[in-house]
Amino acid sequence: MRPPCVFVSSTFYDLNEVRDSMHKLIESLGLRPMLSEHSSFPINPSASTIENCLEAVRNHADIFVLICSSRYGSHTDSGQSITNREYLEAVAKGIPIYAFVDKQLLSLLPHWKLNRPMDVSARLDSPELMEFVERLNDGGEQWCTDRAEG
């Protein structure tokens, strides 16, 4: 029997070290990590990046780990980020979802809610990130916590 597959979803360039640490942690727990930058990530050469990511969640993920920091990420044709689309795919699949949100981002959320439309461009790359984190935090459908320091 194969160990459960843990799909890690986040923006890449700003969280490269976190993603590397998650890969090592997941492996140390005897689980199968699935991160797009690793050779074990299934690639269909005729599919787009977003299609490959969504197929990986749909066809392989048993557990979904979402990490949010100050970047929303690339927008898809739907206007949502790839990370947001991966999250929605995991919700549709009904697998366990664990969302980790940067402490600074979570602490900004109550101020943003009270002062919409609040300019967050000094801290975040997109106001859509606040909307995404609000849905994550208020939905109650998944574990959502701040990311540990260090």
Phi and psi in degrees as a GROMACS rama.xvg file:
@    title "Ramachandran Plot"
@    xaxis  label "Phi"
@    yaxis  label "Psi"
@TYPE xy
-78.1207  143.232  ARG-2
-68.8068  155.212  PRO-3
-57.7072  147.048  PRO-4
-97.6851  128.075  CYS-5
-109.085  111.509  VAL-6
-86.5691  126.422  PHE-7
-105.605  121.896  VAL-8
-116.322  127.615  SER-9
-170.802  170.584  SER-10
-68.1932  157.311  THR-11
-95.7972  -58.2554  PHE-12
-63.5769  -38.5654  TYR-13
-80.5506  -17.919  ASP-14
-119.975  25.1427  LEU-15
-56.3817  -45.3997  ASN-16
-66.8327  -38.8506  GLU-17
-63.9992  -43.6123  VAL-18
-62.8398  -40.9482  ARG-19
-62.774  -43.1985  ASP-20
-63.9823  -40.3899  SER-21
-63.3413  -41.7706  MET-22
-57.5465  -47.9313  HIS-23
-64.5312  -42.095  LYS-24
-62.6881  -47.3217  LEU-25
-60.4535  -45.145  ILE-26
-61.4084  -41.1276  GLU-27
-65.4278  -22.5043  SER-28
-86.6261  0.048617  LEU-29
80.4747  17.5347  GLY-30
-102.816  167.535  LEU-31
-98.3825  111.821  ARG-32
-78.1147  142.604  PRO-33
-127.931  105.198  MET-34
-129.052  136.961  LEU-35
-61.8313  -23.3566  SER-36
-84.8061  -1.85796  GLU-37
-100.046  150.826  HIS-38
-64.2765  -19.2836  SER-39
-76.9281  -9.12166  SER-40
-71.5877  125.256  PHE-41
-70.9714  128.366  PRO-42
-121.088  127.668  ILE-43
-101.242  109.182  ASN-44
-60.7754  -21.8572  PRO-45
-88.6544  -1.96028  SER-46
-104.23  156.923  ALA-47
-75.7854  170.37  SER-48
-56.7803  -50.1204  THR-49
-63.7173  -40.2773  ILE-50
-63.3164  -40.9824  GLU-51
-62.7596  -42.6522  ASN-52
-64.7465  -45.2519  CYS-53
-66.1588  -38.8829  LEU-54
-63.4558  -37.9498  GLU-55
-63.867  -42.3717  ALA-56
-64.1826  -49.503  VAL-57
-62.1269  -43.7179  ARG-58
-98.9492  -15.117  ASN-59
-128.629  -29.5735  HIS-60
-73.6185  131.891  ALA-61
-105.732  -25.4244  ASP-62
-138.544  142.349  ILE-63
-120.941  123.953  PHE-64
-113.594  122.607  VAL-65
-111.688  131.571  LEU-66
-123.211  121.325  ILE-67
-115.957  133.554  CYS-68
-129.531  -133.827  SER-69
-92.2557  0.284963  SER-70
-115.13  136.542  ARG-71
-81.6018  -35.0911  TYR-72
100.357  -178.956  GLY-73
-66.3007  138  SER-74
-83.2283  142.486  HIS-75
-96.4803  -178.356  THR-76
-59.9826  -26.9921  ASP-77
-77.0858  -10.3202  SER-78
92.1353  -11.2015  GLY-79
-91.1048  157.653  GLN-80
-76.0202  163.954  SER-81
-59.951  -42.7719  ILE-82
-60.0577  -43.324  THR-83
-62.0953  -43.798  ASN-84
-64.3331  -39.984  ARG-85
-61.3972  -43.5606  GLU-86
-58.9221  -47.1559  TYR-87
-62.9628  -34.1223  LEU-88
-65.9007  -40.9033  GLU-89
-66.0106  -39.3103  ALA-90
-61.404  -46.8159  VAL-91
-62.0994  -35.0157  ALA-92
-74.323  -25.0533  LYS-93
81.1126  24.7902  GLY-94
-89.2675  161.161  ILE-95
-61.209  137.415  PRO-96
-124.214  129.626  ILE-97
-120.992  114.539  TYR-98
-107.641  126.454  ALA-99
-114.758  123.769  PHE-100
-119.668  134.392  VAL-101
-53.0198  137.865  ASP-102
-56.2644  -42.4855  LYS-103
-63.7833  -37.328  GLN-104
-67.1094  -44.4648  LEU-105
-64.9028  -36.3499  LEU-106
-71.2092  -24.9348  SER-107
-76.5316  -25.4366  LEU-108
-55.1917  -49.7824  LEU-109
-61.8891  -37.121  PRO-110
-67.0887  -40.6708  HIS-111
-64.2403  -42.1139  TRP-112
-61.0402  -39.8791  LYS-113
-77.5604  -23.0931  LEU-114
-122.256  33.301  ASN-115
-67.0781  142.978  ARG-116
-80.3795  116.946  PRO-117
-99.4433  134.324  MET-118
-75.377  114.135  ASP-119
-111.135  11.2398  VAL-120
-63.8177  -22.7542  SER-121
-71.5613  -23.3196  ALA-122
-112.418  -27.9501  ARG-123
-128.084  156.385  LEU-124
-84.5062  -11.3775  ASP-125
-160.614  136.395  SER-126
-65.3195  -21.0968  PRO-127
-61.3059  -25.3848  GLU-128
-62.8153  -40.3405  LEU-129
-64.7567  -40.6522  MET-130
-63.3295  -41.4436  GLU-131
-63.3899  -46.9459  PHE-132
-66.3035  -35.9047  VAL-133
-61.0313  -45.3696  GLU-134
-63.3511  -40.9415  ARG-135
-61.6743  -48.2155  LEU-136
-72.5722  -36.6012  ASN-137
-88.8931  -17.7542  ASP-138
-68.5683  -34.0214  GLY-139
68.6963  8.61795  GLY-140
-91.6527  -10.638  GLU-141
-142.85  160.354  GLN-142
-69.6566  126.644  TRP-143
-133.967  121.574  CYS-144
-144.041  166.308  THR-145
-80.113  153.37  ASP-146
-75.224  136.823  ARG-147
-66.8522  146.525  ALA-148
-70.5215  148.568  GLU-149
